[in-house]
Structures are given as structure tokens and as C-alpha cells.
Amino acid sequence: MSATRAQPGPPEDGAKPSGEGARPQRGGREEPAGGMGTAGRSDTLEPPEPWCLRETGVDRARLGRAESLFALSNGHLGLRGNLDEGEPRVVSGTYLNGFYESYPLDYGERGFGFAEDGQTVVNAPDGKIIRLVVENEPVDVERGTVEHHERELDLRAGVLRRQLRWRSAYGHRIEVRTKRMVSFLQRSVAAIQYEVEALDEPLWVTLQSILVANQDERSGGEDPRSARAIGDVLDPRLAVGGDRRAVLCHATKRTQLSVASGMDHVLDAPGDCRVSLDVEDDLARVTVSTRIEPGTPLRLTKFLAYHWSSRQTVEWLRDQVDASLEAALAEGWDGLADRQKRFLDDWWERADVELDGDPAVQQALRFALFHLIQAGARIEGRAIAAKGQTGTGYDGHAFWDTEAYVLPVLTYLEPRAVRDALEWRWSTLPQARERAAQLDLPGASLPWRTIHGEECSGYWPAGLAALHVNADVADAVRRYVHVTGDEEFERHQGFDLLVETARLWAGVGWFDRVGTFRINGVTGPDEYSALVDNNVFTNLMAKANLVAAAEVARKHADRAAELGVDEDEIATWERAAQAMYVPYDDALLVHPQDQDFTVHDVWDFAATPAEHYPLLLHYPYFQLYRRQVVKQADLVLALWFRGEAFTDEEKRRDFEYYEAITVRDSSLSACAQAVVAAEVGHLDLAWAYLREAALTDIDDLHHNAQGGLHMASLAGAVLSVTNGLGGFRDGDGIPRFRPRLPDPVRRVAFRLTIRGTRLRVELVPGEARYVVEDGEPLTIEHDGERFEVGADVVARPLPEVPDLDPPPFPAGRGPGCLGPAAD
Amino acid sequence: MSATRAQPGPPEDGAKPSGEGARPQRGGREEPAGGMGTAGRSDTLEPPEPWCLRETGVDRARLGRAESLFALSNGHLGLRGNLDEGEPRVVSGTYLNGFYESYPLDYGERGFGFAEDGQTVVNAPDGKIIRLVVENEPVDVERGTVEHHERELDLRAGVLRRQLRWRSAYGHRIEVRTKRMVSFLQRSVAAIQYEVEALDEPLWVTLQSILVANQDERSGGEDPRSARAIGDVLDPRLAVGGDRRAVLCHATKRTQLSVASGMDHVLDAPGDCRVSLDVEDDLARVTVSTRIEPGTPLRLTKFLAYHWSSRQTVEWLRDQVDASLEAALAEGWDGLADRQKRFLDDWWERADVELDGDPAVQQALRFALFHLIQAGARIEGRAIAAKGQTGTGYDGHAFWDTEAYVLPVLTYLEPRAVRDALEWRWSTLPQARERAAQLDLPGASLPWRTIHGEECSGYWPAGLAALHVNADVADAVRRYVHVTGDEEFERHQGFDLLVETARLWAGVGWFDRVGTFRINGVTGPDEYSALVDNNVFTNLMAKANLVAAAEVARKHADRAAELGVDEDEIATWERAAQAMYVPYDDALLVHPQDQDFTVHDVWDFAATPAEHYPLLLHYPYFQLYRRQVVKQADLVLALWFRGEAFTDEEKRRDFEYYEAITVRDSSLSACAQAVVAAEVGHLDLAWAYLREAALTDIDDLHHNAQGGLHMASLAGAVLSVTNGLGGFRDGDGIPRFRPRLPDPVRRVAFRLTIRGTRLRVELVPGEARYVVEDGEPLTIEHDGERFEVGADVVARPLPEVPDLDPPPFPAGRGPGCLGPAAD
């Protein structure tokens, strides 16, 4: 908590950085791009606390990660954790779910069916900024001396707090205290409470509360995982203001989406203030100048409201913004904060995961759950993007990760959000049907990556060919319906999704000479292979998809008739599912990831230097694809998602085989490895991977948290507990548990809500305890034993775990290799 | 030969198109893009003549093809067959081999090792243009009335002649007679002789002889086979002129290559002329105005000279241009034309292929040989591009086609050109070694497409992955050395090429558990498959490459030591060659194109409408790659190139199997099918494919001749005769023949020069005749019988041919389907 030194910026306005402030702050720890082992909890992150994430000081080198970690959102409106004064910043972000711009995709050589346009999330007008000038010196963490700087993300309050004690080069001292919130209840509203206090002497201060459009963007360079910079995309349409309120209206250039953004202010000042308002096309600014005495702070509460539409006029949108601002003013900061807290109390009651024995993991799990509800709470017709609303990584696109990782968590905690997310998928079926037709395929082909529903992947072998996304969505539909009993959704949106994806599979695969159903030329989850035949994960997921479609088609005959599904078609789906090819290597006694995988040579891990990870940034796909090297769980994901297709012995052998060649260059991998490691009995590994999944963003293990948080990995951390330690599976209607408790963990507790019943599962050494916290009794299965659980705790001994030797790992890529640096 | 009507252009200068001229000329025959069966010999091409290609009229819809057919070049300098007056035109082209511009390649999503820059042939300053104004009316085939228009490409003279009889809207009649030549002897020089004559009355005429830089380009749109438009690429550096000479100097913007272009003129005028000269940065113009009487034409002889360099200053280049112009003036048109004729006499003596029974094919074969010598005669350190110097198709890049198709012809006819072409490959080894290192491969990785040596493929699955290019180059080296006995080349350039490519294969392939050598994840010749394991063609070509490298490494121990080749490395090459995997389908009793090819489903040809060919313009690679559908001979190419690896029975079965699934969407296919059809005994098919190969460009069977002629197909036509009808193979040192004479052919004769001996092979019904026309006696093999041939004809009966039923074809894609329209 000692005073840290500010990093020098270029002197502006003739201001000189103070002599001491001229030394860089991060102490010479350089972070190599894509390297390994140097990331980790930086000096500025404080030791873990159970219900908050706290940072002191300003780590200039990790500022982007902090912007992601401290992001606030409600699924509809997201604000990155930028500093109040707006700079320094890595990426300034204000995101409205579904508000995007498109741009033409270029290719070295174009081919038929290549995606035509990219889509990228737009940085909406930024209302987070409140600049402060003290005695004519701008407050800036890179000038003067930062005596104390602290930010605290309160996971129960849903508020980001900040405290800054700062001394100007001339010696004036002030303290700034701010709170920031994106309301879960008033979905279009965010609020900031800003207090500034003079510490030693009366000071003249000026606050500039800003709403600015078309902020400078920067490109992510060559890293394919980052976002594309496409310049100013917002055309000004209307700019109005009066008193302390201003509203700006803009429209995107290509997609022609309109947005209205507004701010209003409540001023709580100890004395007279001069207040002025400027309104320009791309800037609105309320300026407050006054003299403050020590002990009597100046407080400004700023309310922000955003509305956007593809159809409404800017006039109407402007009215909505004014209405939202009025409602926010009426409720006030305290009212909003109170309801925010109650919303989260309710969430934590349903969702909390307790883990004793590792405070960092306990914190990380709650951090994960907080960001998951932030990502999903109010999406209402839009997608949950891979980064939620925490950054522009992957251009703000949604991928299969949402259905495969995020929804399996939310289905048991916040099913309304899952229905919303799946309704979004359903709403994109017209584009997906059109895409399928273009590709000469029946049914619908859901996009690999998109915001609005059109395929935006600019690299088809890892986009279009990764058809498993369709089965992943179908699986999420099946799970949602099964867990909630939402028959109405099953009949309508779910039905359409299941049928159209099943049709796709029927068209993609074929019955060979001996009647086996084969799916050739696709790409599975592992992005270090592509265009393979009979990827086991894909085939098994497609099989489940076909079965699920056949079931609903028989169940809802009227809907089947409506979509033209006849008995022949259903029979074909059933026959394809029955005859689905699952390759097996009889020599190695393992399942190959795809038909030819195990007859490829194994990547030379010993010859691969540590700094060459992630491999995709240092080797061509050509070399990766033709070798046995796995970026992320693929066959192991099949062992988890489609466990019914494998014996316990197969699972163990397969898991160990793939451990030796899996490099975890994707954040989607660790949790899957944790879950299957736990199942087959590698408890040390399970724990190591659970930790890795949980700490992915907080410790920036993949060195790209600045682009936004990895929603799937956050969800994966939770799944590592429920599916991994809890051994929870929900395949056949009865929740099944085969719990595991690795050594360092003294207690784990988690909740699942199934058809309205909230079950609590608690694991302590030697024992698993089940109890229904809310709702009707529930039949469950513990290690093969089936029994009913009600309001009384039922305890069972933990199943035996075999004593296994740890499998080999790729040189330098074993568990923990992604952990924080040793320094 | 009747007067044709000009097509209306937009009236300019107040000129009105004549009433009759307002009707379009092509009579309503619309050419659908990529369709089938509507191409063909247009009205304007005259019936075939043995030694020339003649066109009458102007076919506006096929103007681009005519520009390609009538292109002149010497391998160093190329002029497209644009009309003298410059317009109408499709693509104006003046090409200097190796003179190119680069541009950044963009990608929807970039990956490691993706080619960074594209390269494209530059349209050098155009000196072909001579515009004519008659009594203030510009002569233009789209205005007034074209009473007669005729162009004649004289294959023995190496001259393009043109005759235009034209009547202005006002009724003035003139005749223009021009001759154009690109000198084979004066490599930097082209010349045009332009005569204009008044027909009925004295007329005032003005000639404008033009040299113009940065002409308008047009993009080829979405067709991946066409060139990219990158705007004006020539920066002016110097523009000087005096009297009737002007020289312009330019430099390309990115590649910083300098070019000097100049023109000078000899005027032969019946009376006084007013002559003026304009010189601007991008334009030089000599204007001649005079009054001419009927019977006394005005004649202007224009000499053009070009020099370019990456190192020399524009001043020096300008001096070179002046020197070249002086030399051309000194020799004069007649001197240049005389030496041109003698050069070609010599060529035809070595190269002529005679074929009685089909005048169109006879003409096409000579047309092919003429364009092959045009493409190769004076390359001297540069490549032979896929289109030679006839157009900008494929951006002017060289591909494997050159080594696999063009050089196998030229090796026996013009070995000097082959040495030049292979020296160019050798000169790019530094780039290829760097590329290999980038890809984590040993040796050198030659580019899929390039002008300057760097990989320019913007789609890696069909670029980088098509590693067979390396073995194709090695094969051309082996053949050249073998046929010429050029030991000095073998020791140096050939050695380097063979060793570095063998090293690549040793690094790409691997010995599996049982010691088999496998090459995974590559793309073979067939572009409707990609990233396959153990492509038979690739594996067999790599095997030959490894064997050839081992042989030269043992032979030239000093060079081996210099490159660090030790006994272990040689032994590894030999072991890999020995253990090379050649997959075989035991159920179907055929060789799969690659390991998994025959377990894919067969493309649904019956459901594919005719207008969906070529498939690559109507279906995604995703669908093509995962099905049995063959764009172009691949396994069948292996049957031809590596025939020693197959029994006769295997060849027949394989050929027939692939006939059923080969759609010939590539012009590289027909000739290979012709050769193998002849070998296995399908003589009707052999003849049909030979015809198709021969007429590819003249009849525009692939609908893209406007982008330039298909050099590989032109060579393929010749190979269809020598390797197909002649059954010629040169695998083991003794030229072997197994001749076939299909019904329509009454006589075939061709020549091969082998180690200085020119052998003539003549086939007539029932008999093959062999004679040495020049040089020492030669041992040859006829149908397994070995004997010596000298100056006396040795005759042998043609081998028996089995009586085979024709195999099935893909619906609508059998032989002849690409033929001219029935109308």
C-alpha cells in the first residue's frame, strides 16, 4: 500500500513529470508476447479476498488486463474498467450488446462461399470519463505522484470502487473516491459517483464530465485473436443538451444502426459552483468548477443511459434516453445500489460455489460467477460473446464456447439467461438457412463466429468446417429443456433449432458401402487439426443432435408437419445416429481424435522452445495440422460431453494418451482436462487444471486478458468444480454424481437448480452431502446409487479413486506451466 | 470476308455511329461466365490453315481472347494482340519478364506463415499504339463501317499482320496494313510497320504514335484465376525526346524496379509531312500529318525498346534503350524480319509436329509450338509464367505447370530455354530456403506461385501445402540433365536444387511405427482435394526426387561435402524412397488418390447442373475437398509421370476409375488423360482429350483465354502427341515408344532431340517409323523391342491395342463436353 511512482508520459501543457515519477513502475519485468511463465498476479493485485478483487497502485504494463478484470456489465450494457479520467488506457470500451459495425473481408485469394463481411463490436460513446483538474493541473496517474491508488470490485454489491490519493508536481494533494455501477435492473443505465476532496488546503478544482464518440482505436496487430481496428464508425445524427444533461445520437456507417447516449448529473457541492455544458457532434461535456476545503468533498453523481436500434428513429431513441435518465435520477444512486445488491444476493443464493483450502481459487470462482451473471443477466435477444462485454477480443463475436461452456453453467443457475441466449440463436436461423443453402447443405448452418448471425470467419478451415457448433447449440437446447422443463420453448424455438441442425448433419454425413454413417472433412474443437474425417467429438455430438431431433419430431407431430419432417426423415436421422462411425485405434487401444489422427507423427515437443507457445503464433497451420499436437481438449471433451459412449477404462487410456500431446494453447482446454482428470482418478491433475482454469484471467495465463475476459474459461472454472470435483453429469434425466476431493481442498459446496429444485452438494474429506435447499425432493445418483434427497442432508462416502501414475506431458507444457512467474 | 458491322460505342466528339453500325455484331450469343458448351470457334476465326491463325471481322465479345491468341513475345518482352489504335481493348499488355509490383496480401484472418505480399506483372509503358485520324475522324472499329478486318498470325514468319478497310460515317475510305513483331534476336526490341492508304480520294490523315504509361487497369472480379488490379504502379522518373524519338523512365512504387521504354520512327511518306513530338511524364507521342493520294500509302515504321533493372539507374537504362533503338534502326524492319524468319525456320526444323486428319488440330499444334518458343526463347534468368507473356491471368505468376508440362516439351526441342528456366528456379533458392526455415522445414520450399521467388499464394491449403512443386522441379532437372548431358549444370545448379528439395521431403515425411515413410497433410495436383495424407502423385514424385538427389550426391562428392551432405543423409533419402508409402484400395482394386480418398462419398454429378461448372466457382472448397471429385488429373498424372510404379492392369483400372469422377475444370487435365488413355488403350478417348488440349485456347474451352494462353495446356497438346500417340517415355535412359494411332489420324510425325541427336518419329496406320534426322545413331525401344536407329528409317508394326469399353464419365463432363457450341 506504499506510494507507487507514476510512469512518465510525454510532458504536455508544459508540465514536467516529477523527478521521481520518471522511473518506470513495473520494475523491469517485461512480458514477452505469447511467452509462458512470466504472467501472473502482478504486484498491484492484492492477496485474494473471498468477495472482492482488489488492486493497489497502477501497473502500466498490465493496465489492459485490469480494464477487463474490472469491467462492469449486465449483458446489455458493458463498461470496461477504464480509469475515470479516461487515460492512460489500453482499450476504452462502452459496449451495447448487438450494436456492431461490419467491414468487407479481404482475402489473398478468395474462394466461393468465403465470408464476405466481418462484424465488429462498436465502442459506443464513452460516458465513463470524468476528468479532474486541480489548480490547473490535470490529475493523471502518469503525472505527479500517486500516493495511493486502489480499486475494488465488490462481487456482492456489483460496484467498482476506486480511491486515488494524488499529489501534483507542485505539491497540491487531493483524494478522489469513485463508485461505478452498471445496473442489473435498469438495463440501459450506468451510474458513477465521483467525490473529490482537498487534503491539506483549499483547492480550486474543475470536473469535466464527458460523453465522447469515436475515440481512438488501436489494432491488435498480427494476433488473430484480437480485434480489428476499422476507424471511426459513428456518424453523428443529433446532439442536444440543456442544464446538466446532454444526449448524442449516432449511426453506424455500414450497418446503419442508431444509438442514442445520454448523461445527466446530480451535484452535491459544499459551495458555489460554476457549471457549464458543451455539446458538439461527438462530444458532450459538463464542467463544474469550484473551490473545495479539506473535509468537505465535492460530489458529482453521473447517470448514463444508452438505447440503440436498427429500426427506430434517433428521435425516439433520444426520448428513450431521456426517459431512462429521468428514471435513474428518480431512483438515485442509493436506490440503484440497493436494488443492485438485492439482485446479487439472490444470484449468490442460487449460484455461490464455496471452496476451502485455496483462497485464490475461492476468489476466482466467485469472480467467475460474477462475470458470468454480468455477461448473461440482461441479454434479452442477443448473444453472449466470447469475451462477454469486457473487451473487443475476437471482435466481440459469439462462438460455440457460449453453448458448450457458459450455458451449461447458467442452465442450473440462471435459466432465463439461457433461454435468451438460445432465442438469439433461434433468431439467426434465417441467416443460417441461407448459409446452408449457399453451401449446398440442407437445414441450417450456424456461424462459427458472429454478432448478428452471418458467418464472419475469415478462415474457413477453422470456421465453416467446424460444424460441431451446430451440435453444440443443439446440446444446449436439449439441456435447457431437460433441466427447466420449458415445454413451450421446446415446441417452438428449440424444435426449430434441433430439426434444422439435424438436417444439416444428415446432409453432411453419408452412409458408406457397409452402411456406416461418416462425417468427412470437418474440423473439431481442437484448432491444431482441421478438415479431418470422422472427428470423434463431432460425430458423437452429431449423433446426440440427431437423436434429440428425432425425439422432439415424434413428440410434436404438428410442428414436425409444419417443418415438413416426415417419418422417412426421422428414420434417416435415427439410422444415421445408430450407424455413426466412431473410429478406434486397435493398435494403440485409444480413440483417435479423428480417423487418421494416430497415424500422424507426434509433434516434436522436445525441440519446441518455451517461447514458441502458443504454437499458432510461431508455426504454420500446415505443420500443426499434420502432426499429433492438440491445442485444446477435443477427444477429451468428447469423454466429458458424451461420456456415455466410453467405458471407464477407455476414458482413462484416452485421457492419458491425449495428456501427452495437449499443449493448452487455448483457454478452453484446462477445465475439460480438469473434469476428465477427476473422473478417471488423476486428482492432482484435476486440481492443477481447475486452478489453471480459475486463474486464467486474474493471472493472465494466456497473456491476452487485455482483450477481454475468457467467458468460457470462467464458466470452465465453475464446471471444473461441479462436473469435475462433483463428478456431476446430467445425461439421462437423473443428476449423477461421482465426487472427487483432491488433497488441497478441504471443502467444496455448490448448488444446482433442476426443474425448480435447488440442490446443494457439499464435499468434505471422505464424504459427500446432498440437500435440497429449495423446492421439491429430487432423485439423484451418487456413484451409481440412486436415492431421493429432500430438505434433510443425505451423506455418502466419497467413491474410491484408483492410484494412478501421472501421465507424461508435452515438454514444458504440463499442468502449472501456465502459472504465474516465480519472481 | 463480307463487311461486318461495328458495334456501337458511346458517341464521342459528336460523332454518330452510322445507322447500320448500331446493331451489335455478335448476334445474340451470350457467353455465360464459367458455363460450358457455348464457347468455341467464333465467326471471326477463319477455318484452320496449317501455318497461320487468321481472324476476320472484329468479335467484340471475344476481343480479350483474340488479344491473347495474337500476342507476340520472345520470353523477355511480350505484347498482347491489342488493336493498333489501342481501343477497344479488354486488357492492354506490354510485359517484361520479371518486371513486377508487389502489394500487401490481406486476409479475413491471418495465420503464421501466410504469404505477406502478392506480386503481379506490371503493364509496362505501351508502345503498340498508333492512332489514326482521317479527315478529323478517328479510325475505330466501333465507329463508321468496318468493310474488312483481318489479322493473321504467321507462325513461320513470327509476324502479326493486320488489314483494315474502313469507311468513315461521312464516307471516306481507307485501308490500313500493319505488321508487328517482337524480335527473337534483338531481345529488347519490337517493331511495327504501319501503312495507311486512301482508297477513293485524297485524304488528310494524322498518325499518332504513342508510348503511354499507367494505362487503365480493370479487375478480374471474383474469379480467383484472374489478376488483381492494383492501380497505377509506375512513378515517372525521366521523360526525354527529340526528333522522332522519345524515352520514358519509370519505377515501380513498392518493388522499386526501374524501366526505360523508348520509341523511334522511320517515316516513308509520299509527300510533305508535318511531324511533331510531345513528351510528358506518362506519355510520349509522335504525330505525323499529311495528305495522301490513293495508290501512294503513307508508311510509318516504329521501333520499340525496353530495358529494366532492379539495380541500374534510369540514366543507364535510358542509354540502353537509345542503343537498342539505334541497333534496330540500323537493322531495319526487313533485317529484323529476315532474322526472325531464319530463327523460326530453325525452330520448326527441330520442333514441328505434323498431324494429318484434322486440320484444326494440326493448326493448334503449331500454334502451341509457336507460343511455347515465344514463351521460352529469351527468358534468360527469368521464369516462364503460366500464361507466358500473353496476359495477366494468375497475376503473371509461374507455377509447377512450367516444370511439369512446358519443360518436358522444351527439353527435347529447345534445351537452352529449359536450362534458363531451371536457372531461374535455382536463383530463387535463397528465398526458398528462407521460406522452409520459416515453416520449420529443412532444405528449400519452392513457392507455389511467384514472379520473384517469394511465395505469393494467398490461400495456403492450395499453395504452401502443394509441396509437390518441389519434386516437379527436381524431375525437370533430372530430365534436362539426362536428355542434354549437361554435366556442368548437374554439378552446380541442378545439384543444389536436387539436394535442397530432397532435404525438404526428408523433413516433411516421417517413418512410422513399421518403418513406412509417410507424407501427411499435403495437397496434390488435384485442387478439389487438399491437406491429404499420402497423395500417391506426391509420394511417388518425392521418391524420385530423393533417389535423384542420392545419385548426384554420390556422384559429386565434393559438392555434397560443400552442402554438408553426408553418408547418413544420403542413406536416409534412400531409405525414405525405398519405404515410400503408396496406398492401395484392396476392396476397389484401385489406387486412391490419397490414403482416404476412396472412403469419401462420390460427388453427386447427376444433381450438378451444367452451369455449375467449373465447380470451384459454385461450391465451397468445404464440399469439394471431402468428396470424390477430381478437378484435374492427379492419380492419372502419377500413372503418366511415374508409370514405372504401376502395372499395365493397374493403369487401366485406375484410369477408368478416375474417368468417372474427373470433371476437367482445369486445363492441365485433358492432356494427361489423353496420354494415359492412349497408353491403356482407350484410343477414342485419347484422341478426344488430345483435341481438347489442343483447342483449349483457340476455342476458349475454359472461357478465360482473355487472361492469357494456357502454356501448360499448349505444351500438353504436344505431349498428347509425343507421350500419348507416340507412347514416348524417357524413364530409364533409353527412349521408349508404344505408339497408338486413333482412327481419325492418318499420319503423325514429331521430333525429339536427345543428347544432340534428332530423332524423327512417324506413325501411319499400322506402322511406326523411326529415323535420325541429325546426329549420332540412337538406341530406342519400340513396344519392348530395343534397337538402334540411324539415318535409315526403321519401321515397326504398331502394337496391338486391347478392345475396351469406354468408361463412365461424370454426367455432362465426358470428353467433348468442353467443345465449341453447336450453333
Contacts between the chains, C-beta under 8 A, distances in Angstrom:
chain1	res1	chain2	res2	distance
A	105	B	108	4.0
A	106	B	106	3.8
A	106	B	107	7.2
A	106	B	108	7.1
A	107	B	106	7.2
A	107	B	107	6.1
A	107	B	108	6.0
A	107	B	458	6.2
A	107	B	459	7.3
A	108	B	105	4.0
A	108	B	106	7.1
A	108	B	107	6.0
A	108	B	114	7.0
A	108	B	115	6.3
A	108	B	118	6.7
A	108	B	457	7.1
A	108	B	458	1.6
A	108	B	459	6.1
A	109	B	224	5.1
A	109	B	457	6.9
A	109	B	458	4.0
A	109	B	459	4.0
A	109	B	462	7.9
A	109	B	463	7.9
A	110	B	222	6.3
A	110	B	224	5.8
A	111	B	224	6.5
A	111	B	459	6.7
A	111	B	616	7.1
A	111	B	620	6.9
A	111	B	621	5.5
A	112	B	616	6.3
A	112	B	617	6.0
A	112	B	618	6.3
A	112	B	619	6.1
A	112	B	620	5.4
A	112	B	621	7.6
A	113	B	619	7.6
A	113	B	620	3.5
A	113	B	621	7.9
A	113	B	622	7.2
A	114	B	108	7.0
A	114	B	620	8.0
A	115	B	108	6.2
A	118	B	108	6.7
A	222	B	110	6.2
A	224	B	109	5.1
A	224	B	110	5.8
A	224	B	111	6.6
A	438	B	620	7.8
A	439	B	619	8.0
A	439	B	620	5.4
A	439	B	622	6.6
A	439	B	623	6.5
A	440	B	619	5.8
A	440	B	620	7.7
A	440	B	623	5.6
A	441	B	623	7.9
A	457	B	108	7.2
A	457	B	109	6.9
A	458	B	107	6.2
A	458	B	108	1.5
A	458	B	109	4.0
A	459	B	107	7.3
A	459	B	108	6.1
A	459	B	109	4.0
A	459	B	111	6.8
A	460	B	620	7.2
A	460	B	621	7.0
A	460	B	622	6.5
A	461	B	461	6.7
A	461	B	531	7.9
A	462	B	109	7.9
A	463	B	109	7.9
A	464	B	620	6.9
A	464	B	622	5.5
A	465	B	622	5.7
A	510	B	601	4.2
A	512	B	599	6.7
A	512	B	601	7.4
A	513	B	587	7.8
A	518	B	599	7.4
A	518	B	601	7.9
A	520	B	596	7.9
A	520	B	600	5.4
A	520	B	601	7.5
A	520	B	626	4.2
A	520	B	627	7.9
A	521	B	600	7.7
A	521	B	622	6.6
A	521	B	625	5.3
A	521	B	626	2.6
A	521	B	627	8.0
A	522	B	626	7.8
A	530	B	531	7.2
A	531	B	461	7.9
A	531	B	530	7.2
A	531	B	531	5.4
A	531	B	625	6.3
A	531	B	626	7.6
A	533	B	596	5.9
A	533	B	599	7.5
A	533	B	600	7.7
A	533	B	626	7.6
A	587	B	513	7.8
A	595	B	596	7.2
A	596	B	520	7.9
A	596	B	533	5.9
A	596	B	595	7.2
A	596	B	596	6.6
A	599	B	512	6.7
A	599	B	518	7.4
A	599	B	533	7.5
A	600	B	520	5.5
A	600	B	521	7.7
A	600	B	533	7.7
A	601	B	510	4.2
A	601	B	512	7.4
A	601	B	518	7.8
A	601	B	520	7.5
A	616	B	111	7.1
A	616	B	112	6.3
A	617	B	112	6.0
A	618	B	112	6.3
A	619	B	112	6.1
A	619	B	113	7.6
A	619	B	439	8.0
A	619	B	440	5.8
A	620	B	111	6.8
A	620	B	112	5.4
A	620	B	113	3.5
A	620	B	114	7.9
A	620	B	438	7.8
A	620	B	439	5.4
A	620	B	440	7.8
A	620	B	460	7.2
A	620	B	464	6.9
A	621	B	111	5.5
A	621	B	112	7.6
A	621	B	113	7.9
A	621	B	460	7.0
A	622	B	113	7.2
A	622	B	439	6.6
A	622	B	460	6.5
A	622	B	464	5.5
A	622	B	465	5.7
A	622	B	521	6.6
A	623	B	439	6.5
A	623	B	440	5.6
A	623	B	441	7.9
A	625	B	521	5.3
A	625	B	531	6.3
A	626	B	520	4.2
A	626	B	521	2.6
A	626	B	522	7.8
A	626	B	531	7.6
A	626	B	533	7.6
A	627	B	520	8.0
A	627	B	521	8.0
